[in-house]
Amino acid sequence: MDYAATGEQALARIAAATDLDSLEKLRVEFLGKQGSISGLLKTLGAMSPDERQTTGPKIHALRESVTEALTARKAGLEQAALDARLAAENIDLSLPAPEAPRGSIHPVSQVLDELAEIFADMGFAVATGPEIEDDWHNFTALNIPESHPARAMHDTFYFPDKDAEGRAMLLRTHTSPVQIRSMLRDGAPIRIIAPGRVYRSDSDATHTPMFHQVEGLVIDKGIHLGHLKWTLETFLKAFFERDDIVLRLRPSYFPFTEPSVEVDVGFAIQNGKRVLGGSGDAPGHGWMELLGSGMVNRKVIAAGGLDPDEWQGFAFGIGVDRIAMLKYGMDDLRAFFDGDVRWLQHYGFSPLDVPTLSAGVGAAA
């Protein structure tokens, strides 16, 4: 057999291949399990030692030359395909910008940016934590007893498996675990807000299984309820961009604060809608429950690794989606998560509308 002629014919066919598919067919024809060159290699076993010594190198040389030719031709065809694609996908950078800007910032993202801007001005840092929590951080460390309804399966999303320490795992029901993690990690004094997604088994026009909360925590020496009231008043006046915001603190109960207070904000009825501002006790006015807060419970401070005889603090929590609805006139929380482009076009914000205290945190697009 003339191995040189066979090799020349194979190389010529490879060089004439015009696309990757035809080149792959040639590879299979020559080097596949049933290929012609593979078949020649199989004949070596039946040859005598002398024949194998003279014929073997020729077959191996044929195989190597065909392999190298296939590799080189494949690289050439791939480069040619890439060059053709790049030539066909030219972008004309001289095209004018669209008349109307495309895309918008979701109201929740906008409000989170507004919150961060306002609290940063008051010296608060933004802290985050995992959304998949263990029940110690989510409940026990926050002084929530085993019998508390929040631990029940109908209120909380639990995972079937436990962590390495045998603790139940769940989707966090509030961002309060971030307070514990921050105290354990950073100690005191501390001044943080903890915005993020939380999960509870609830769904209607004003509740969804997933929603957003922001919690605030201040731990320092000599902290009292007056500091809490001033902080909330300053925040709400900046957020709603009104100086006539009036708060009312009502005694309440939360396991993680003592004393605990519900915070109501005064509103007036205008054109059949509630508008924040003014005295809640005047004719045509009223009080709206807005958030929960209080002085951090001694047991929670101790769970955070601090001495409650030395450190005191306050905490508060508010629904981000709820204050977004209140500020921007939305009436159904479920629309926040529908992904309706028309809703986003109506309520969305320009990507260039960055909240700043000087320009107005709520400047709509």
Secondary structure, 3 states (H helix, E strand, C coil): CCHHHHHHHHHHHHHHCCCHHHHHHHHHHHHCCCCHHHHHHHHHHHCCHHHHHHHHHHHHHHHHHHHHHHHHHHHHHHHHHHHHHHHHCCCCCCCCCCCCCCCCECHHHHHHHHHHHHHHHCCCEECCCCCEEEHHHHCHHHCCCCCCHHHCCCCCCEEEEECCCCCEEEECCCCCHHHHHHHHHHCCCEEEEEEEEEECCCCECCECCEEEEEEEEEEECCCCHHHHHHHHHHHHHHHHCCCCCCEEEEEEEECCEEEEEEEEEEEEEECCEEEECCCCCCCCEEEEEEEEEEEECHHHHHHCCCCCCCCEEEEEEEEHHHHHHHHHCCCCHHHHHCCCHHHHHHHCECCCCCCCCCCCCCCCC
